[in-house]
């Protein structure tokens, strides 16, 4: 199913789509977004709900502070100049499964969310990003929570060789620090459901990683996704983590072997029909 129609299906329905799996416990301490849901409201706004937790179950997150950068998106999901983005503070909603953040967007925009919290006295940072396709007269920029400038926290710059608005397995992603003490990080560890699945060394372009296809995610449906967490360690035993909510590959439903057989059969049938038609023509002549 084309990506455009998947996005439309997600946004035109009034349902929220949560992650296909929930991260389990990890050996290292870091912040992770354990779940996310995107829902279109009756007034046309899009509501994003994120849940934050520690990688270690039962650990209390002390002094959490959050803000987000909301950037209007232009044609083909292209953002305008960085100075056109708004920086806004966020308030927490305590729940039984973690700390929740809620963001609303009335226009097309990309929300990049940043959090700082302490785990056992150590500073930890978390980041994620979503494209939100609101269609409402409500402003995408809520001026009451606007900040004059963003806190000087570590930040990942995420890029890809494919569509960032619909990240998927099999797609290559590049992470690069644009500020903060982690700019000299020697490696990134990749976590999937509480399991450490890879360690990525930096290259000339940054940290590059291509998630493998996931059979469980493939069977979960077109709109399912799961969190992958990319973690860099700080010198003070803290961390900076980027959670990427990733979908199954758009090619996951393709049966290449069946397709090849069908193609071969079609060619053979077409060849036989062409031969029979030519032979009939020669006989009649």
C-alpha positions in Angstrom: 0.0 0.0 0.0 1.5 3.4 -1.0 2.8 5.4 1.9 0.6 8.4 1.0 -2.5 6.3 1.5 -1.3 4.9 4.8 -0.7 8.4 6.1 -4.2 9.5 4.9 -5.8 6.4 6.5 -4.1 7.2 9.8 -5.2 10.8 9.8 -8.7 10.6 8.3 -9.8 8.0 10.8 -10.6 9.1 14.3 -8.5 6.4 15.9 -5.2 6.4 17.5 -2.5 3.9 16.6 -0.2 2.8 19.3 3.1 1.0 19.1 3.1 -2.7 18.2 5.4 -3.6 21.1 6.4 -2.2 24.5 10.1 -1.9 25.5 11.2 -4.3 28.2 13.9 -3.8 30.8 17.4 -2.8 29.7 20.7 -3.3 31.4 21.7 0.3 31.0 19.8 3.3 32.3 18.4 5.8 29.8 15.1 7.5 28.9 12.8 6.0 26.3 9.5 6.9 24.8 7.6 3.6 25.4 4.5 4.4 23.4 2.9 7.0 21.2 -0.5 7.6 19.6 -1.7 10.0 17.0 -5.4 10.9 16.8 -7.4 13.4 14.7 -9.9 15.4 16.7 -13.3 16.5 15.5 -12.1 20.1 15.1 -9.4 19.0 12.7 -6.5 19.2 15.1 -4.1 16.3 15.5 -3.3 15.1 19.1 0.0 13.4 19.8 0.4 11.6 23.1 3.8 10.3 24.2 4.7 8.2 27.2 8.2 8.5 28.8 9.8 6.0 31.1 13.1 4.7 32.3 14.7 1.7 30.6 14.7 0.2 34.1 11.2 -0.6 35.4 10.3 1.0 38.7 13.0 3.6 38.6 11.7 7.1 39.5 12.4 10.0 37.0 13.4 13.0 39.1 13.0 16.7 38.0 11.6 16.0 34.5 11.6 19.1 32.2 10.3 19.0 28.6 9.9 21.3 25.6 9.2 20.8 21.9 10.1 22.6 18.7 7.2 22.8 16.2 8.0 23.6 12.6 5.5 24.3 9.9 5.9 21.9 7.0 5.6 23.1 3.4 5.1 21.2 0.2 6.5 17.7 0.1 7.0 17.9 3.9 9.9 20.4 3.5 10.4 22.6 6.6 11.0 26.3 6.3 14.0 28.2 7.7 14.8 27.1 11.3 14.1 30.6 12.7 10.4 30.1 11.7 10.0 27.2 14.2 8.4 27.8 17.6 9.8 26.6 20.9 7.3 25.6 23.6 7.3 24.3 27.1 5.3 21.1 28.0 3.5 20.0 31.1 3.4 16.4 32.3 0.4 14.2 32.9 1.1 11.5 35.5 -0.3 8.1 34.6 0.0 4.5 35.8 2.3 3.6 32.9 4.7 6.6 33.0 4.8 10.3 32.4 2.7 11.5 29.5 3.1 14.5 27.2 0.3 15.8 25.0 0.9 18.0 21.9 -1.7 19.5 19.5 -1.2 20.7 16.0 -3.8 22.5 13.9 -1.6 22.7 10.8 1.0 20.6 9.0 4.0 20.6 11.3 6.9 18.5 12.6 7.2 18.2 16.4 10.6 17.5 17.9 10.3 16.7 21.6 13.1 17.1 24.1 13.2 15.9 27.8 15.7 16.1 30.6 15.3 14.0 33.8 17.5 12.5 36.4 17.8 8.8 37.1 19.6 8.1 40.5 21.1 11.6 40.4 22.5 11.3 36.8 21.2 13.6 34.0 19.5 11.8 31.1 18.1 13.3 27.9 15.4 12.0 25.5 14.3 13.1 22.0 11.9 12.0 19.4 10.1 13.6 16.4 6.7 13.2 14.6 5.1 14.8 11.6 1.6 16.0 12.5 -0.9 16.8 9.8 -3.5 19.0 11.4 -6.3 20.6 9.4 -7.9 23.2 11.7 -8.2 27.0 12.1 -6.5 26.6 15.4 -2.9 27.9 15.3 -0.1 25.4 15.2 1.8 27.7 17.6 0.2 28.1 21.1 1.7 31.4 22.1 0.9 31.0 25.8 3.7 28.3 26.2 6.2 29.9 23.8 9.8 30.1 25.0 12.3 32.8 23.9 15.0 30.2 23.3 15.5 26.5 23.7 17.5 25.1 26.6 21.1 24.2 25.7 20.6 20.4 25.7 22.2 17.7 23.5 20.4 17.3 20.2 20.3 14.7 17.5 19.9 15.7 13.9 18.1 12.8 12.1 18.3 12.3 8.3 17.5 9.5 5.9 17.9 8.3 2.4 14.1 7.8 2.3 10.9 9.3 3.8 11.3 10.6 7.3 7.6 11.1 7.8 7.1 7.4 7.6 10.2 5.7 8.9 10.4 1.9 8.3 12.5 -1.1 8.6 15.1 -1.5 5.8 15.5 2.3 5.6 18.9 3.8 6.4 19.0 6.5 9.1 21.8 8.9 10.0 22.1 10.4 13.5 24.4 13.4 14.1 24.9 15.5 17.1 24.4 19.2 16.4 25.2 20.5 19.9 25.9 19.3 23.4 28.7 17.4 25.1 27.7 14.1 23.3 29.0 15.5 20.0 32.2 13.5 20.7 30.3 10.2 21.5 32.3 7.2 20.4 29.3 5.0 19.6 25.5 4.6 19.7 23.8 1.5 21.1 20.5 0.5 19.5 17.8 -1.1 21.7 14.7 -2.9 20.5 12.2 -4.0 23.2 14.8 -3.9 26.0 17.3 -5.9 23.9 20.6 -4.4 22.7 20.6 -5.2 19.0 23.5 -3.2 17.6 26.4 -0.9 18.4 27.1 1.8 15.7 30.4 3.5 15.2 30.6 7.0 13.8 31.4 7.7 10.2 32.1 10.8 8.2 28.4 11.5 7.9 27.5 10.6 11.5 26.1 7.4 12.9 24.3 5.3 10.2 22.0 2.4 10.9 19.6 0.4 8.8 17.0 -1.5 11.0 16.4 -5.1 9.9 13.0 -6.3 8.9 10.9 -7.6 11.8 8.6 -10.6 11.1 6.4 -9.7 14.1 6.0 -6.1 13.0 5.3 -7.3 9.4 2.4 -9.4 10.7 1.0 -6.5 12.9 -0.4 -4.5 9.9 0.3 -1.5 7.8 -0.2 1.1 10.6 1.7 -0.7 13.4 5.0 0.5 14.6 7.5 -0.1 17.4 10.1 2.1 19.2 13.8 1.7 18.5 16.0 3.6 21.0 19.4 5.0 20.0 21.6 5.8 23.0 24.8 7.7 23.5 26.5 7.7 26.9 27.6 10.9 28.6 30.9 11.4 30.4 29.0 11.8 33.7 27.3 8.4 33.3 24.2 9.9 31.9 22.8 9.4 28.4 21.2 11.0 25.4 18.6 8.9 23.6 16.5 9.2 20.5 13.4 7.1 20.2 12.5 6.4 16.6 9.0 4.9 16.1 9.4 2.7 13.1 6.9 1.0 10.8 7.2 -2.2 8.9 8.7 -1.9 5.4 6.2 -0.9 2.7 7.6 -4.0 0.9 6.9 -6.3 3.8 3.7 -7.6 2.2 5.4 -8.5 -1.1 6.0 -12.1 -1.8 8.9 -11.9 -4.2 9.0 -15.6 -5.0 5.3 -15.7 -5.8 5.6 -12.5 -7.8 8.5 -14.0 -9.8 6.6 -17.1 -10.6 3.6 -15.0 -11.7 5.7 -12.9 -13.9 7.4 -15.9 -15.5 4.0 -17.6 -16.0 2.6 -14.4 -17.6 5.6 -14.2 -20.0 5.2 -17.8 -21.0 1.4 -17.5 -21.5 1.9 -14.3 -23.5 4.6 -16.0 -25.6 2.4 -19.1 -26.3 -0.6 -16.9 -27.3 1.6 -14.8 -29.6 3.0 -18.0 -31.2 -0.5 -19.5 -31.7 -1.8 -16.2 -33.2 1.2 -16.1 -35.6 0.8 -19.7 -36.6 -2.9 -19.2 -37.3 -2.1 -16.2 -39.4 0.4 -18.2 -41.4 -2.0 -21.0 -42.0 -4.7 -18.7 -43.2 -2.3 -17.0 -45.5 
